Amino acid sequence: MVRERSRDGLPGLPMLLLWFVAAFATVLLFVSGGVAVENREPAVLWFIAALLLGVTELISLGGFFIVAPNEAKVLQLFGDYRGTAKKTGLRFVNPFYSKKKISLRVRNFESSHLKVNDSDGNPIEIGAVVVWRDVETAEAMFEVENYENYVTVQSEAALRNAATSYPYDSHHEGEVSLRGSTAVVADHLKQEVQQRLQKAGVEVLEARISHLAYAPEIAASMLQRQQAGAIIAAREKIVQGAVGMVEMALESLSHKGIVQLDEERKAAMVSNLLVVLCGERAAQPIVNTGTIHQ
């Protein structure tokens, strides 16, 4: 495995000043050669020195490069990895080094809407947003073919695996689900993506579900199921409240001695109160003009 090595090179401004001094010296050599020719003196050595110095200056121009903030340059010499320059500004290295730019900025990737089955086998559609950045330039450059495409493919693979680990909705209290336990699922997804992208030198900062829905072919039936569950839960609350109110009414009547009811009349009263309290429509009052025993 290729590990990142720091190689920032030399400061660019002093080297640029030295380059201008060498360029001025080259001009002086050419001028001196011309003066020697005018004075009928041999000037071959002057011109050869000026030519060699000029060629050296032209080659040395390839050693200058600029590193922007949150950017790195991977340096190679004839295919051999030499290091990574991260210090910003104008820098100078061996002019024969090749320099490949890698961004260190924070980037995000939004997956497409994937169709998978949850842990209960229900087909669902799911999508996620992954926030990442490159921290190991050597691994990103040399360990994978295309690290940006690698992030895309492996993130979607991790999302599929995470989606199949949980049900869409929880059926029992405390059960982790995709819809009800977003924080737990997001943490699991982040770890899953980070594990897959480790070899590409990528750090995952955040991974969260951005889209979650039942697949179209079962969406209608699942909606009915959710509505039925909500109705059952509401009815359960209503019945619990009604039973409590009936119990309170019977205890209050018995304690205050307002009316004495036998077991049969208590059962009739309980039935009537439950019908009134649990009915979907408002009860219609009926006035009894006779006695309670008639």
MOQUI-V805072 format. One record per helix or strand of 2 or more residues. SS is the DSSP state (~ for helix, > for strand). FROM is the first residue (numbers start at 1). TO is the last residue. If there is no record, write none. Layout:
SS | FROM | TO
SS | FROM | TO
This chain:
> | 10 | 11
~ | 12 | 38
~ | 44 | 63
> | 64 | 67
> | 71 | 77
> | 80 | 85
> | 89 | 92
> | 98 | 103
> | 107 | 110
> | 114 | 117
> | 123 | 134
~ | 137 | 142
~ | 147 | 163
~ | 182 | 200
> | 202 | 214
~ | 216 | 256
~ | 263 | 278
